[in-house]
Amino acid sequence: MTGPWLIPLSLILTLGTFGGASLYALNQPIGKFNSWGSALTGVLVSCLIMNLAGLGSMWMWGPNMFSKAIFTIYPYIGVGLFSAF
């Protein structure tokens, strides 16, 4: 059971996060973030590898602390990463 305020609040916070990141990026000069490309790609690849490792450990040994940690932490890293992209 969730409160009726949960979905509208989630929508407002999501739109605020991505809208603010988009407005900031649109107000910057073209090419300012080109130097971030390789670092962001490296983080993306490492997150993908860690997710695959979490899936593999869950497949081999069932739910465990490693897979739980990966699947709990990664969404927050992903939001920051894709906001930066």
C-alpha angles and dihedrals in degrees: 000000000000132000119259089242095062100082097044090046091050091049093050093048093047093048090046093051097047094035091053092047091048094049091049092050093047092053094054123090116266112269097020093120098043091102090060093060100091094044093049091047090051091052090047092052092046091050090050091050092047091050091051089049090051091050091047094050091048091049093049101039105015123239109348141161094269096053091043091052093048094049092045098048102035098070090061092047089047094054091052092044096050091043087057092046 
